[in-house]
């Protein structure tokens, strides 16, 4: 078979490459599309890419056309054959065969979709795909907007102002709150992550009118041995100017 686009099986080749198209005597010179499609019917999806690349390499080597034109030609063969099979008599004795071939070609068409970098497929398909993407993005935007609206409840127009130079005093107070116990025993407040307080202070407090980086605050919330950090930043004693004491008569 004298092939224009696809790598042909050589005349009387008893051991051809599995992707070569045609038959052993090669008389069907005008039907390279049929031979190409017949190969698709026989293979599994995981072979589609190597099969396509094999014939693409043959076409480029022989300067038959460029990669985009080759893609378009293959797409055209597949699309036309699907249309042709769909028009077959549904009561034909070959109806099962037609359905099988349609399904196999549609699988191959999905593979072609995945490698179409030129939007070479028919315009109505490209438009339909882009519309589907737009609709999906609109739904995602709507979901994100709902989340954003929910978060706005926790936004503040002005942060709590910490007097300049007394940031560590506030941190010291929060650290004292962590240690408070309620009557009957047990901590008043519990949390699982060291970053909880740094995030809260950073979000709702300012130091001298300036934002407080979370990483700065995390230096004060590190592993401790007794009351002193194993690493990180300690609070100077002169900034520990407040005590939190239970109401008189309150029992732990």
C-alpha positions, 0 to 999 in steps of 0.5 A: 500500500502506497501510504500518503499519511501513514506508515505502510506495511511492506510488501510480503512483510511477514513480521511487520511493526504492529503499528504498520497499516495495510496487509501483506500484499498491499493492493489497497492504495486508495484506502489508507484511512480504512487501514488506519482505523482498522488498527484503532479497532484492535488496540487498547487505549494505552496504545493510542499515543504510541500508535499516533506518534509512530505515524506522525514520525513517518509523516514528518520524516517524509515531509508529507505535512506538518504536525498540525496538518497531520493532526487535522487529517487524523481527526477528520478521518475519525470524525467522518467515520463516526458519522458514517457508522452512526448512519448505518441501519440500526437493524443491520446484523452488523449493528453490534459491530458498528456500536463497538467501532463507534465507541472505540473511535470515540475513545481515540477521539478523546485522546486526540482532544488531549493533544490538540494544541492548535484548536484544530478540531471543528469550531463547534467542539472547541466552543462547547469545551470552552463553554463547559470550562467557563460554566465550571469556573463560574460555579467555582467562583460562586462557591468562593464568593460564598466562602468570602462572604462568610469570612467577611463577618470576621473582618474588622475595619480597625485592629486593636491598637497595642501601645508601641513598645508593649507588644510583648506585654500583650503576648505575656498576657495571652501566655498567662491566659493559656495557663489559667485553670477553672474550678474543678481543674483543667485549663480554661482554654485549649488549642492544638497548634502553636500557631493559633495565638500568633495568627489571632494576634496578627489578624486582630491587633496592631503594634503602634499602628503597624501590622504584626507579622505572624512569623514575628509572633511565632518566635514567642510560641515555641517549645518550652522547658518549664516556663522558658522557651527552648528556642525562640524569643523570651519576653523581658521581665520588665515587660511582664507587668500584669498578673491574672489572679482568680477572684477571691474565694474562687477554688480551683 
